[in-house]
Amino acid sequence: MGVGVSIFTITLGLILKFAIRADAMRDPVDIHVIGVILIIVGGVSFALQLLLMVRMQQQRGGSENHRDRMYDGDNPPPV
C-alpha cells in the first residue's frame, strides 16, 4: 500500500468508527470494530511506508552528499 492508500484506509476507518451510528445497521457485524481495524491497518501501513522511504534515502546517501563526493571546491565539474 502506498501512503495515499494508507491515509484513505485511516479515513474510512474513522468514518466507520465515529460517523455511523451502531443502531442504524441491523447486521451481525459491528461497524465500529471494522472501523478500528481499518484505522490500525492504515496506521501500520503508513508507518511502514515512512520507514521504507527513510531507509531508501539512507541507502542512496541523499543527493547533496552524492554531489559533494563527486565534486569538491578545487575541481569544478566537467563541462
Distance bins in CASP14 RR format, pairs under 12 A and 6 or more apart:
PFRMAT RR
TARGET T0000
AUTHOR 0000-0000-0000
RMODE 2
METHOD distances of the structure
MODEL  1
1 7 0 0 0 0 1 0 0 0 0 0 0
1 8 0 0 0 0 1 0 0 0 0 0 0
1 9 1 0 0 1 0 0 0 0 0 0 0
1 10 0 0 0 0 0 1 0 0 0 0 0
1 38 0 0 0 0 0 1 0 0 0 0 0
1 41 0 0 0 0 1 0 0 0 0 0 0
1 42 1 0 0 1 0 0 0 0 0 0 0
1 43 0 0 0 0 0 1 0 0 0 0 0
1 44 0 0 0 0 1 0 0 0 0 0 0
1 45 1 0 1 0 0 0 0 0 0 0 0
1 46 0 0 0 0 1 0 0 0 0 0 0
1 47 0 0 0 0 0 1 0 0 0 0 0
1 48 0 0 0 0 1 0 0 0 0 0 0
1 49 1 0 0 1 0 0 0 0 0 0 0
1 52 0 0 0 0 0 1 0 0 0 0 0
2 8 0 0 0 0 1 0 0 0 0 0 0
2 9 0 0 0 0 1 0 0 0 0 0 0
2 42 0 0 0 0 0 1 0 0 0 0 0
2 43 0 0 0 0 0 1 0 0 0 0 0
2 45 1 0 0 1 0 0 0 0 0 0 0
2 46 0 0 0 0 1 0 0 0 0 0 0
2 47 0 0 0 0 0 1 0 0 0 0 0
2 48 0 0 0 0 1 0 0 0 0 0 0
2 49 1 0 1 0 0 0 0 0 0 0 0
2 50 0 0 0 0 0 1 0 0 0 0 0
2 52 0 0 0 0 1 0 0 0 0 0 0
2 53 0 0 0 0 0 1 0 0 0 0 0
3 9 0 0 0 0 0 1 0 0 0 0 0
3 10 0 0 0 0 0 1 0 0 0 0 0
3 42 0 0 0 0 0 1 0 0 0 0 0
3 43 0 0 0 0 0 1 0 0 0 0 0
3 45 0 0 0 0 1 0 0 0 0 0 0
3 46 1 0 0 1 0 0 0 0 0 0 0
3 47 0 0 0 0 0 1 0 0 0 0 0
3 48 0 0 0 0 0 1 0 0 0 0 0
3 49 1 0 1 0 0 0 0 0 0 0 0
3 50 1 0 0 1 0 0 0 0 0 0 0
3 51 0 0 0 0 0 1 0 0 0 0 0
3 52 0 0 0 0 0 1 0 0 0 0 0
3 53 0 0 0 0 1 0 0 0 0 0 0
4 10 0 0 0 0 1 0 0 0 0 0 0
4 11 0 0 0 0 1 0 0 0 0 0 0
4 12 0 0 0 0 0 1 0 0 0 0 0
4 42 0 0 0 0 1 0 0 0 0 0 0
4 43 0 0 0 0 0 1 0 0 0 0 0
4 45 0 0 0 0 1 0 0 0 0 0 0
4 46 0 0 0 0 1 0 0 0 0 0 0
4 49 0 0 0 0 1 0 0 0 0 0 0
5 11 0 0 0 0 0 1 0 0 0 0 0
5 12 0 0 0 0 0 1 0 0 0 0 0
5 38 0 0 0 0 0 1 0 0 0 0 0
5 41 0 0 0 0 0 1 0 0 0 0 0
5 42 0 0 0 0 1 0 0 0 0 0 0
5 43 0 0 0 0 0 1 0 0 0 0 0
5 45 1 0 0 1 0 0 0 0 0 0 0
5 46 0 0 0 0 1 0 0 0 0 0 0
5 48 0 0 0 0 0 1 0 0 0 0 0
5 49 0 0 0 0 1 0 0 0 0 0 0
6 12 0 0 0 0 0 1 0 0 0 0 0
6 13 0 0 0 0 0 1 0 0 0 0 0
6 38 0 0 0 0 0 1 0 0 0 0 0
6 39 0 0 0 0 0 1 0 0 0 0 0
6 40 0 0 0 0 0 1 0 0 0 0 0
6 41 0 0 0 0 1 0 0 0 0 0 0
6 42 1 0 1 0 0 0 0 0 0 0 0
6 43 1 0 0 1 0 0 0 0 0 0 0
6 44 0 0 0 0 1 0 0 0 0 0 0
6 45 1 0 1 0 0 0 0 0 0 0 0
6 46 1 1 0 0 0 0 0 0 0 0 0
6 47 0 0 0 0 1 0 0 0 0 0 0
6 48 0 0 0 0 1 0 0 0 0 0 0
6 49 1 0 0 1 0 0 0 0 0 0 0
6 50 0 0 0 0 1 0 0 0 0 0 0
6 52 0 0 0 0 0 1 0 0 0 0 0
7 13 0 0 0 0 0 1 0 0 0 0 0
7 14 0 0 0 0 0 1 0 0 0 0 0
7 38 0 0 0 0 0 1 0 0 0 0 0
7 39 0 0 0 0 0 1 0 0 0 0 0
7 42 1 0 0 1 0 0 0 0 0 0 0
7 43 0 0 0 0 1 0 0 0 0 0 0
7 45 0 0 0 0 1 0 0 0 0 0 0
7 46 1 0 0 1 0 0 0 0 0 0 0
7 49 0 0 0 0 1 0 0 0 0 0 0
7 50 0 0 0 0 0 1 0 0 0 0 0
8 14 0 0 0 0 0 1 0 0 0 0 0
8 15 0 0 0 0 0 1 0 0 0 0 0
8 38 0 0 0 0 1 0 0 0 0 0 0
8 39 0 0 0 0 0 1 0 0 0 0 0
8 41 0 0 0 0 0 1 0 0 0 0 0
8 42 0 0 0 0 1 0 0 0 0 0 0
8 43 0 0 0 0 0 1 0 0 0 0 0
8 45 0 0 0 0 0 1 0 0 0 0 0
8 46 0 0 0 0 0 1 0 0 0 0 0
9 15 0 0 0 0 0 1 0 0 0 0 0
9 16 0 0 0 0 0 1 0 0 0 0 0
9 34 0 0 0 0 0 1 0 0 0 0 0
9 35 0 0 0 0 1 0 0 0 0 0 0
9 37 0 0 0 0 1 0 0 0 0 0 0
9 38 1 0 1 0 0 0 0 0 0 0 0
9 39 1 0 0 1 0 0 0 0 0 0 0
9 40 0 0 0 0 1 0 0 0 0 0 0
9 41 1 0 0 1 0 0 0 0 0 0 0
9 42 1 0 1 0 0 0 0 0 0 0 0
9 43 1 0 0 1 0 0 0 0 0 0 0
9 44 0 0 0 0 1 0 0 0 0 0 0
9 45 1 0 0 1 0 0 0 0 0 0 0
9 46 0 0 0 0 1 0 0 0 0 0 0
9 49 0 0 0 0 0 1 0 0 0 0 0
10 16 0 0 0 0 0 1 0 0 0 0 0
10 17 0 0 0 0 0 1 0 0 0 0 0
10 35 0 0 0 0 1 0 0 0 0 0 0
10 36 0 0 0 0 0 1 0 0 0 0 0
10 37 0 0 0 0 0 1 0 0 0 0 0
10 38 1 0 0 1 0 0 0 0 0 0 0
10 39 1 0 1 0 0 0 0 0 0 0 0
10 40 0 0 0 0 1 0 0 0 0 0 0
10 41 0 0 0 0 1 0 0 0 0 0 0
10 42 1 0 1 0 0 0 0 0 0 0 0
10 43 1 0 1 0 0 0 0 0 0 0 0
10 44 0 0 0 0 0 1 0 0 0 0 0
10 45 0 0 0 0 1 0 0 0 0 0 0
10 46 1 0 0 1 0 0 0 0 0 0 0
10 47 0 0 0 0 0 1 0 0 0 0 0
11 17 0 0 0 0 0 1 0 0 0 0 0
11 18 0 0 0 0 0 1 0 0 0 0 0
11 19 0 0 0 0 0 1 0 0 0 0 0
11 35 0 0 0 0 0 1 0 0 0 0 0
11 38 0 0 0 0 1 0 0 0 0 0 0
11 39 0 0 0 0 1 0 0 0 0 0 0
11 42 0 0 0 0 1 0 0 0 0 0 0
11 43 0 0 0 0 0 1 0 0 0 0 0
11 46 0 0 0 0 0 1 0 0 0 0 0
12 18 0 0 0 0 0 1 0 0 0 0 0
12 19 0 0 0 0 0 1 0 0 0 0 0
12 20 0 0 0 0 0 1 0 0 0 0 0
12 31 0 0 0 0 0 1 0 0 0 0 0
12 34 0 0 0 0 1 0 0 0 0 0 0
12 35 1 0 0 1 0 0 0 0 0 0 0
12 36 0 0 0 0 0 1 0 0 0 0 0
12 37 0 0 0 0 0 1 0 0 0 0 0
12 38 1 0 1 0 0 0 0 0 0 0 0
12 39 0 0 0 0 1 0 0 0 0 0 0
12 41 0 0 0 0 0 1 0 0 0 0 0
12 42 0 0 0 0 1 0 0 0 0 0 0
13 19 0 0 0 0 1 0 0 0 0 0 0
13 20 0 0 0 0 1 0 0 0 0 0 0
13 31 0 0 0 0 1 0 0 0 0 0 0
13 32 0 0 0 0 1 0 0 0 0 0 0
13 33 0 0 0 0 0 1 0 0 0 0 0
13 34 1 0 0 1 0 0 0 0 0 0 0
13 35 1 1 0 0 0 0 0 0 0 0 0
13 36 1 0 0 1 0 0 0 0 0 0 0
13 37 1 0 0 1 0 0 0 0 0 0 0
13 38 1 1 0 0 0 0 0 0 0 0 0
13 39 1 0 1 0 0 0 0 0 0 0 0
13 40 0 0 0 0 1 0 0 0 0 0 0
13 41 0 0 0 0 1 0 0 0 0 0 0
13 42 0 0 0 0 1 0 0 0 0 0 0
13 43 0 0 0 0 0 1 0 0 0 0 0
14 20 0 0 0 0 0 1 0 0 0 0 0
14 32 0 0 0 0 0 1 0 0 0 0 0
14 34 0 0 0 0 0 1 0 0 0 0 0
14 35 1 0 0 1 0 0 0 0 0 0 0
14 36 0 0 0 0 1 0 0 0 0 0 0
14 38 0 0 0 0 1 0 0 0 0 0 0
14 39 1 0 0 1 0 0 0 0 0 0 0
14 40 0 0 0 0 0 1 0 0 0 0 0
14 42 0 0 0 0 0 1 0 0 0 0 0
14 43 0 0 0 0 0 1 0 0 0 0 0
15 31 0 0 0 0 1 0 0 0 0 0 0
15 32 0 0 0 0 0 1 0 0 0 0 0
15 34 0 0 0 0 0 1 0 0 0 0 0
15 35 0 0 0 0 1 0 0 0 0 0 0
15 38 0 0 0 0 1 0 0 0 0 0 0
15 39 0 0 0 0 0 1 0 0 0 0 0
16 22 0 0 0 0 0 1 0 0 0 0 0
16 24 0 0 0 0 0 1 0 0 0 0 0
16 25 0 0 0 0 0 1 0 0 0 0 0
16 29 0 0 0 0 0 1 0 0 0 0 0
16 30 0 0 0 0 1 0 0 0 0 0 0
16 31 1 0 1 0 0 0 0 0 0 0 0
16 32 1 0 0 1 0 0 0 0 0 0 0
16 33 0 0 0 0 1 0 0 0 0 0 0
16 34 1 0 1 0 0 0 0 0 0 0 0
16 35 1 1 0 0 0 0 0 0 0 0 0
16 36 0 0 0 0 1 0 0 0 0 0 0
16 37 0 0 0 0 1 0 0 0 0 0 0
16 38 1 0 0 1 0 0 0 0 0 0 0
16 39 0 0 0 0 1 0 0 0 0 0 0
17 30 0 0 0 0 0 1 0 0 0 0 0
17 31 1 0 0 1 0 0 0 0 0 0 0
17 32 1 0 1 0 0 0 0 0 0 0 0
17 33 0 0 0 0 1 0 0 0 0 0 0
17 34 0 0 0 0 1 0 0 0 0 0 0
17 35 1 0 1 0 0 0 0 0 0 0 0
17 36 1 0 1 0 0 0 0 0 0 0 0
17 37 0 0 0 0 1 0 0 0 0 0 0
17 38 0 0 0 0 1 0 0 0 0 0 0
17 39 1 0 0 1 0 0 0 0 0 0 0
17 40 0 0 0 0 0 1 0 0 0 0 0
18 31 0 0 0 0 0 1 0 0 0 0 0
18 32 0 0 0 0 1 0 0 0 0 0 0
18 35 0 0 0 0 1 0 0 0 0 0 0
18 36 0 0 0 0 0 1 0 0 0 0 0
18 39 0 0 0 0 0 1 0 0 0 0 0
19 31 0 0 0 0 1 0 0 0 0 0 0
19 32 0 0 0 0 0 1 0 0 0 0 0
19 35 0 0 0 0 0 1 0 0 0 0 0
20 27 0 0 0 0 0 1 0 0 0 0 0
20 29 0 0 0 0 0 1 0 0 0 0 0
20 30 0 0 0 0 0 1 0 0 0 0 0
20 31 1 0 1 0 0 0 0 0 0 0 0
20 32 0 0 0 0 1 0 0 0 0 0 0
20 34 0 0 0 0 1 0 0 0 0 0 0
20 35 0 0 0 0 1 0 0 0 0 0 0
21 31 0 0 0 0 1 0 0 0 0 0 0
21 32 0 0 0 0 1 0 0 0 0 0 0
22 29 0 0 0 0 0 1 0 0 0 0 0
22 30 1 0 0 1 0 0 0 0 0 0 0
22 31 1 0 0 1 0 0 0 0 0 0 0
22 32 1 0 0 1 0 0 0 0 0 0 0
22 33 0 0 0 0 1 0 0 0 0 0 0
22 34 0 0 0 0 0 1 0 0 0 0 0
22 35 0 0 0 0 0 1 0 0 0 0 0
23 30 0 0 0 0 0 1 0 0 0 0 0
23 31 0 0 0 0 0 1 0 0 0 0 0
23 32 0 0 0 0 0 1 0 0 0 0 0
24 31 0 0 0 0 1 0 0 0 0 0 0
24 32 0 0 0 0 0 1 0 0 0 0 0
25 31 1 0 1 0 0 0 0 0 0 0 0
25 32 0 0 0 0 1 0 0 0 0 0 0
25 33 0 0 0 0 0 1 0 0 0 0 0
25 34 0 0 0 0 0 1 0 0 0 0 0
27 33 0 0 0 0 0 1 0 0 0 0 0
27 34 0 0 0 0 0 1 0 0 0 0 0
29 35 0 0 0 0 0 1 0 0 0 0 0
29 37 0 0 0 0 0 1 0 0 0 0 0
30 36 0 0 0 0 1 0 0 0 0 0 0
30 37 0 0 0 0 0 1 0 0 0 0 0
31 37 0 0 0 0 0 1 0 0 0 0 0
31 38 0 0 0 0 0 1 0 0 0 0 0
32 38 0 0 0 0 0 1 0 0 0 0 0
32 39 0 0 0 0 0 1 0 0 0 0 0
33 39 0 0 0 0 0 1 0 0 0 0 0
33 40 0 0 0 0 0 1 0 0 0 0 0
34 40 0 0 0 0 0 1 0 0 0 0 0
34 41 0 0 0 0 0 1 0 0 0 0 0
35 41 0 0 0 0 1 0 0 0 0 0 0
35 42 0 0 0 0 0 1 0 0 0 0 0
36 42 0 0 0 0 0 1 0 0 0 0 0
36 43 0 0 0 0 0 1 0 0 0 0 0
37 43 0 0 0 0 0 1 0 0 0 0 0
37 44 0 0 0 0 0 1 0 0 0 0 0
38 44 0 0 0 0 0 1 0 0 0 0 0
38 45 0 0 0 0 0 1 0 0 0 0 0
39 45 0 0 0 0 0 1 0 0 0 0 0
39 46 0 0 0 0 0 1 0 0 0 0 0
40 46 0 0 0 0 0 1 0 0 0 0 0
40 47 0 0 0 0 0 1 0 0 0 0 0
41 47 0 0 0 0 0 1 0 0 0 0 0
41 48 0 0 0 0 0 1 0 0 0 0 0
42 48 0 0 0 0 1 0 0 0 0 0 0
42 49 0 0 0 0 1 0 0 0 0 0 0
42 50 0 0 0 0 0 1 0 0 0 0 0
43 49 0 0 0 0 1 0 0 0 0 0 0
43 50 0 0 0 0 1 0 0 0 0 0 0
43 51 0 0 0 0 0 1 0 0 0 0 0
44 50 0 0 0 0 0 1 0 0 0 0 0
44 51 0 0 0 0 0 1 0 0 0 0 0
45 51 0 0 0 0 0 1 0 0 0 0 0
45 52 0 0 0 0 0 1 0 0 0 0 0
46 52 0 0 0 0 0 1 0 0 0 0 0
46 53 0 0 0 0 0 1 0 0 0 0 0
47 53 0 0 0 0 0 1 0 0 0 0 0
47 54 0 0 0 0 0 1 0 0 0 0 0
48 54 0 0 0 0 0 1 0 0 0 0 0
48 55 0 0 0 0 0 1 0 0 0 0 0
49 55 0 0 0 0 0 1 0 0 0 0 0
49 56 0 0 0 0 0 1 0 0 0 0 0
50 56 0 0 0 0 0 1 0 0 0 0 0
50 57 0 0 0 0 0 1 0 0 0 0 0
51 57 0 0 0 0 0 1 0 0 0 0 0
51 58 0 0 0 0 0 1 0 0 0 0 0
52 58 0 0 0 0 0 1 0 0 0 0 0
52 59 0 0 0 0 0 1 0 0 0 0 0
53 59 0 0 0 0 0 1 0 0 0 0 0
53 60 0 0 0 0 0 1 0 0 0 0 0
54 60 0 0 0 0 0 1 0 0 0 0 0
54 61 0 0 0 0 0 1 0 0 0 0 0
54 62 0 0 0 0 0 1 0 0 0 0 0
55 61 0 0 0 0 0 1 0 0 0 0 0
56 62 0 0 0 0 1 0 0 0 0 0 0
57 63 0 0 0 0 1 0 0 0 0 0 0
57 64 0 0 0 0 0 1 0 0 0 0 0
57 65 0 0 0 0 0 1 0 0 0 0 0
57 66 0 0 0 0 0 1 0 0 0 0 0
58 65 0 0 0 0 0 1 0 0 0 0 0
59 65 0 0 0 0 0 1 0 0 0 0 0
59 66 0 0 0 0 0 1 0 0 0 0 0
60 66 1 0 0 1 0 0 0 0 0 0 0
60 67 0 0 0 0 0 1 0 0 0 0 0
61 67 0 0 0 0 0 1 0 0 0 0 0
61 68 0 0 0 0 0 1 0 0 0 0 0
61 69 0 0 0 0 1 0 0 0 0 0 0
62 68 0 0 0 0 1 0 0 0 0 0 0
62 69 0 0 0 0 0 1 0 0 0 0 0
63 69 0 0 0 0 0 1 0 0 0 0 0
63 70 0 0 0 0 0 1 0 0 0 0 0
64 70 0 0 0 0 0 1 0 0 0 0 0
64 71 0 0 0 0 0 1 0 0 0 0 0
67 73 0 0 0 0 0 1 0 0 0 0 0
67 77 0 0 0 0 1 0 0 0 0 0 0
68 75 0 0 0 0 0 1 0 0 0 0 0
68 77 0 0 0 0 0 1 0 0 0 0 0
69 75 0 0 0 0 0 1 0 0 0 0 0
70 76 0 0 0 0 0 1 0 0 0 0 0
70 77 1 0 0 1 0 0 0 0 0 0 0
70 78 0 0 0 0 0 1 0 0 0 0 0
71 77 1 0 1 0 0 0 0 0 0 0 0
71 78 0 0 0 0 1 0 0 0 0 0 0
END
